[in-house]
Amino acid sequence: MKRLIALSMFLPIVAYAVDYSKVQSDQSSIIFVSRQMNVPVEGVFKKFTAHVRINPAKPETATAQIAIELASIDAGSAEANDEVKGKNWFDVAEFPKAEFISSSVKALGAGRYEAFGKMSIKGKTADVHTPFTLKEEKGALSIDGAFSLKRLDFGIGSGLWSDTSVVADEVQIKFHFVVK
């Protein structure tokens, strides 16, 4: 009887020490929020590949590589989509993908973490750090986070669009990944 009680106490720890690595694309999302004339404008990238490996018991060993197909952008209208795919914005003909590759993860406590890595857009690369949370339920792990980047650091929005009074320089990126 004592063994059964001891074993049942150990099982939740074993279940929690699982590597999660299969991203469920149909349940995951990458959203951005920019400000146009100080009004928030939300959009989404419909196509991306995400390779994430994480063990909640050892978060410091986590890895992530996310590639976003920039032509899959939905900025709210056909006209906006055509504009942001062009040379002044993402120039998807020349630079079809944006990519984030993690270099490390740090536990912050209470289910909060921070990932560090490199973001590459339009041939420019910058260091990025993003806080995120983990939540385990129904055999899957939800990873939710957000970070800001400065679009002009990546050459996004040149010419007339470099005026930050029209379109703010700071863009918030929100992500939700479901990993099994």
DODO-902781 format. One record per residue (C-alpha): residue in three letters; chain; x, y, z. Coordinates in Angstrom, 1 decimal. Layout:
BEGIN
<code:ALA&unit:A&east:X&north:Y&up:Z>
...
This chain:
BEGIN
<code:MET&unit:A&east:0.0&north:0.0&up:0.0>
<code:LYS&unit:A&east:2.8&north:2.4&up:0.9>
<code:ARG&unit:A&east:4.4&north:1.7&up:-2.5>
<code:LEU&unit:A&east:1.2&north:2.5&up:-4.3>
<code:ILE&unit:A&east:0.9&north:5.8&up:-2.5>
<code:ALA&unit:A&east:4.6&north:6.6&up:-3.2>
<code:LEU&unit:A&east:4.2&north:5.7&up:-6.9>
<code:SER&unit:A&east:1.0&north:7.8&up:-7.3>
<code:MET&unit:A&east:2.9&north:10.8&up:-5.8>
<code:PHE&unit:A&east:5.7&north:10.3&up:-8.4>
<code:LEU&unit:A&east:3.5&north:9.9&up:-11.5>
<code:PRO&unit:A&east:2.6&north:13.6&up:-11.9>
<code:ILE&unit:A&east:6.3&north:14.5&up:-11.8>
<code:VAL&unit:A&east:7.1&north:12.0&up:-14.5>
<code:ALA&unit:A&east:4.2&north:13.1&up:-16.7>
<code:TYR&unit:A&east:5.4&north:16.7&up:-16.4>
<code:ALA&unit:A&east:8.9&north:15.8&up:-17.4>
<code:VAL&unit:A&east:8.0&north:15.1&up:-21.0>
<code:ASP&unit:A&east:9.5&north:16.7&up:-24.1>
<code:TYR&unit:A&east:7.0&north:18.5&up:-26.2>
<code:SER&unit:A&east:8.0&north:18.9&up:-29.8>
<code:LYS&unit:A&east:5.1&north:18.6&up:-32.3>
<code:VAL&unit:A&east:3.6&north:22.1&up:-32.9>
<code:GLN&unit:A&east:-0.1&north:22.0&up:-33.8>
<code:SER&unit:A&east:-0.2&north:24.6&up:-36.6>
<code:ASP&unit:A&east:-4.0&north:24.6&up:-36.8>
<code:GLN&unit:A&east:-4.2&north:25.6&up:-33.2>
<code:SER&unit:A&east:-1.3&north:28.0&up:-33.2>
<code:SER&unit:A&east:-1.1&north:31.7&up:-34.2>
<code:ILE&unit:A&east:1.3&north:34.6&up:-34.8>
<code:ILE&unit:A&east:-0.5&north:38.0&up:-34.6>
<code:PHE&unit:A&east:1.0&north:41.5&up:-34.8>
<code:VAL&unit:A&east:-0.4&north:44.8&up:-33.6>
<code:SER&unit:A&east:0.9&north:48.1&up:-35.1>
<code:ARG&unit:A&east:-0.3&north:51.6&up:-34.6>
<code:GLN&unit:A&east:-1.5&north:53.7&up:-37.6>
<code:MET&unit:A&east:-2.0&north:57.3&up:-36.7>
<code:ASN&unit:A&east:-2.1&north:56.1&up:-33.1>
<code:VAL&unit:A&east:-4.9&north:53.6&up:-33.7>
<code:PRO&unit:A&east:-4.1&north:49.9&up:-33.1>
<code:VAL&unit:A&east:-4.2&north:47.7&up:-36.2>
<code:GLU&unit:A&east:-4.1&north:44.0&up:-35.8>
<code:GLY&unit:A&east:-3.0&north:41.5&up:-38.4>
<code:VAL&unit:A&east:-2.0&north:37.9&up:-38.6>
<code:PHE&unit:A&east:0.5&north:35.7&up:-40.5>
<code:LYS&unit:A&east:-1.4&north:32.7&up:-41.7>
<code:LYS&unit:A&east:1.5&north:30.5&up:-42.7>
<code:PHE&unit:A&east:4.5&north:29.6&up:-40.6>
<code:THR&unit:A&east:6.6&north:26.6&up:-39.5>
<code:ALA&unit:A&east:7.6&north:26.2&up:-35.9>
<code:HIS&unit:A&east:10.0&north:23.7&up:-34.5>
<code:VAL&unit:A&east:9.8&north:23.8&up:-30.7>
<code:ARG&unit:A&east:11.2&north:21.4&up:-28.3>
<code:ILE&unit:A&east:10.6&north:22.0&up:-24.6>
<code:ASN&unit:A&east:10.6&north:20.0&up:-21.4>
<code:PRO&unit:A&east:8.8&north:22.0&up:-18.7>
<code:ALA&unit:A&east:11.0&north:20.3&up:-16.1>
<code:LYS&unit:A&east:14.1&north:21.5&up:-17.9>
<code:PRO&unit:A&east:13.1&north:24.7&up:-19.7>
<code:GLU&unit:A&east:16.7&north:25.8&up:-20.1>
<code:THR&unit:A&east:17.2&north:23.1&up:-22.7>
<code:ALA&unit:A&east:14.3&north:24.4&up:-24.9>
<code:THR&unit:A&east:14.9&north:25.2&up:-28.5>
<code:ALA&unit:A&east:12.8&north:27.1&up:-31.0>
<code:GLN&unit:A&east:13.0&north:27.9&up:-34.7>
<code:ILE&unit:A&east:10.1&north:29.8&up:-36.3>
<code:ALA&unit:A&east:9.9&north:30.7&up:-39.9>
<code:ILE&unit:A&east:7.1&north:33.0&up:-41.0>
<code:GLU&unit:A&east:5.9&north:33.2&up:-44.7>
<code:LEU&unit:A&east:5.6&north:36.9&up:-45.0>
<code:ALA&unit:A&east:3.3&north:36.7&up:-48.1>
<code:SER&unit:A&east:0.8&north:35.0&up:-45.8>
<code:ILE&unit:A&east:0.1&north:38.3&up:-44.1>
<code:ASP&unit:A&east:-3.4&north:39.5&up:-43.5>
<code:ALA&unit:A&east:-3.3&north:43.1&up:-42.5>
<code:GLY&unit:A&east:-7.1&north:43.6&up:-42.7>
<code:SER&unit:A&east:-7.8&north:44.3&up:-46.4>
<code:ALA&unit:A&east:-6.6&north:43.3&up:-49.8>
<code:GLU&unit:A&east:-5.2&north:46.7&up:-50.4>
<code:ALA&unit:A&east:-3.2&north:46.7&up:-47.2>
<code:ASN&unit:A&east:-2.0&north:43.2&up:-47.9>
<code:ASP&unit:A&east:-0.7&north:44.2&up:-51.3>
<code:GLU&unit:A&east:1.0&north:47.3&up:-49.9>
<code:VAL&unit:A&east:2.9&north:45.5&up:-47.1>
<code:LYS&unit:A&east:4.1&north:42.7&up:-49.4>
<code:GLY&unit:A&east:5.8&north:45.4&up:-51.6>
<code:LYS&unit:A&east:9.3&north:46.7&up:-51.6>
<code:ASN&unit:A&east:8.6&north:49.6&up:-49.1>
<code:TRP&unit:A&east:7.5&north:47.1&up:-46.5>
<code:PHE&unit:A&east:8.4&north:43.4&up:-46.4>
<code:ASP&unit:A&east:9.5&north:43.0&up:-50.1>
<code:VAL&unit:A&east:8.4&north:39.4&up:-50.1>
<code:ALA&unit:A&east:9.7&north:38.8&up:-53.6>
<code:GLU&unit:A&east:13.3&north:39.3&up:-52.3>
<code:PHE&unit:A&east:12.7&north:38.3&up:-48.6>
<code:PRO&unit:A&east:10.0&north:35.7&up:-48.4>
<code:LYS&unit:A&east:10.5&north:34.7&up:-44.8>
<code:ALA&unit:A&east:11.2&north:36.1&up:-41.4>
<code:GLU&unit:A&east:12.9&north:33.8&up:-38.9>
<code:PHE&unit:A&east:13.4&north:33.5&up:-35.1>
<code:ILE&unit:A&east:16.0&north:31.1&up:-33.7>
<code:SER&unit:A&east:16.3&north:30.8&up:-30.0>
<code:SER&unit:A&east:19.7&north:30.7&up:-28.2>
<code:SER&unit:A&east:18.6&north:30.2&up:-24.6>
<code:VAL&unit:A&east:15.6&north:30.1&up:-22.2>
<code:LYS&unit:A&east:15.5&north:31.3&up:-18.7>
<code:ALA&unit:A&east:13.0&north:30.4&up:-16.0>
<code:LEU&unit:A&east:11.5&north:33.4&up:-14.2>
<code:GLY&unit:A&east:9.3&north:31.5&up:-11.8>
<code:ALA&unit:A&east:5.5&north:31.0&up:-11.4>
<code:GLY&unit:A&east:5.2&north:29.4&up:-14.9>
<code:ARG&unit:A&east:6.9&north:32.4&up:-16.6>
<code:TYR&unit:A&east:10.0&north:32.1&up:-18.9>
<code:GLU&unit:A&east:12.0&north:34.3&up:-21.2>
<code:ALA&unit:A&east:13.5&north:33.2&up:-24.5>
<code:PHE&unit:A&east:16.5&north:34.8&up:-26.1>
<code:GLY&unit:A&east:17.5&north:34.6&up:-29.7>
<code:LYS&unit:A&east:17.9&north:36.2&up:-33.1>
<code:MET&unit:A&east:15.2&north:37.6&up:-35.3>
<code:SER&unit:A&east:15.9&north:38.0&up:-39.0>
<code:ILE&unit:A&east:13.7&north:40.0&up:-41.4>
<code:LYS&unit:A&east:14.7&north:41.5&up:-44.8>
<code:GLY&unit:A&east:18.3&north:40.4&up:-44.4>
<code:LYS&unit:A&east:18.7&north:42.2&up:-41.1>
<code:THR&unit:A&east:19.2&north:40.3&up:-37.8>
<code:ALA&unit:A&east:18.7&north:41.6&up:-34.3>
<code:ASP&unit:A&east:18.7&north:40.1&up:-30.8>
<code:VAL&unit:A&east:15.2&north:39.5&up:-29.4>
<code:HIS&unit:A&east:14.0&north:38.4&up:-26.0>
<code:THR&unit:A&east:10.5&north:37.4&up:-25.3>
<code:PRO&unit:A&east:8.7&north:36.5&up:-22.1>
<code:PHE&unit:A&east:6.3&north:33.6&up:-22.4>
<code:THR&unit:A&east:4.1&north:31.3&up:-20.2>
<code:LEU&unit:A&east:3.6&north:27.6&up:-20.3>
<code:LYS&unit:A&east:0.3&north:25.8&up:-19.5>
<code:GLU&unit:A&east:-0.1&north:22.1&up:-19.7>
<code:GLU&unit:A&east:-3.6&north:20.7&up:-20.4>
<code:LYS&unit:A&east:-5.1&north:17.7&up:-22.1>
<code:GLY&unit:A&east:-1.7&north:16.2&up:-23.2>
<code:ALA&unit:A&east:-0.6&north:19.4&up:-24.8>
<code:LEU&unit:A&east:1.5&north:22.4&up:-23.8>
<code:SER&unit:A&east:0.3&north:26.0&up:-24.6>
<code:ILE&unit:A&east:3.1&north:28.5&up:-25.1>
<code:ASP&unit:A&east:1.9&north:32.2&up:-25.0>
<code:GLY&unit:A&east:4.0&north:35.3&up:-25.3>
<code:ALA&unit:A&east:4.5&north:38.7&up:-26.8>
<code:PHE&unit:A&east:7.4&north:41.0&up:-27.6>
<code:SER&unit:A&east:7.9&north:44.3&up:-29.4>
<code:LEU&unit:A&east:10.3&north:45.1&up:-32.2>
<code:LYS&unit:A&east:11.1&north:48.2&up:-34.0>
<code:ARG&unit:A&east:10.2&north:47.9&up:-37.7>
<code:LEU&unit:A&east:12.7&north:50.5&up:-38.9>
<code:ASP&unit:A&east:15.5&north:48.4&up:-37.5>
<code:PHE&unit:A&east:14.6&north:45.8&up:-40.1>
<code:GLY&unit:A&east:13.9&north:48.3&up:-43.0>
<code:ILE&unit:A&east:10.2&north:47.7&up:-42.8>
<code:GLY&unit:A&east:8.3&north:50.7&up:-44.0>
<code:SER&unit:A&east:10.7&north:52.8&up:-46.1>
<code:GLY&unit:A&east:10.2&north:56.1&up:-48.0>
<code:LEU&unit:A&east:6.9&north:57.8&up:-47.0>
<code:TRP&unit:A&east:6.2&north:54.9&up:-44.6>
<code:SER&unit:A&east:9.3&north:55.6&up:-42.5>
<code:ASP&unit:A&east:7.4&north:58.5&up:-40.9>
<code:THR&unit:A&east:6.6&north:57.2&up:-37.4>
<code:SER&unit:A&east:3.8&north:59.7&up:-36.9>
<code:VAL&unit:A&east:1.8&north:57.8&up:-39.5>
<code:VAL&unit:A&east:2.8&north:54.3&up:-38.6>
<code:ALA&unit:A&east:4.5&north:53.7&up:-35.3>
<code:ASP&unit:A&east:8.0&north:52.2&up:-35.2>
<code:GLU&unit:A&east:7.1&north:49.7&up:-32.5>
<code:VAL&unit:A&east:5.2&north:46.6&up:-33.4>
<code:GLN&unit:A&east:3.9&north:44.1&up:-30.9>
<code:ILE&unit:A&east:4.2&north:40.4&up:-31.9>
<code:LYS&unit:A&east:1.9&north:37.9&up:-30.0>
<code:PHE&unit:A&east:2.3&north:34.2&up:-30.4>
<code:HIS&unit:A&east:0.3&north:31.2&up:-29.2>
<code:PHE&unit:A&east:1.7&north:27.7&up:-29.9>
<code:VAL&unit:A&east:0.1&north:24.4&up:-29.0>
<code:VAL&unit:A&east:2.8&north:21.7&up:-28.7>
<code:LYS&unit:A&east:2.2&north:18.0&up:-28.1>
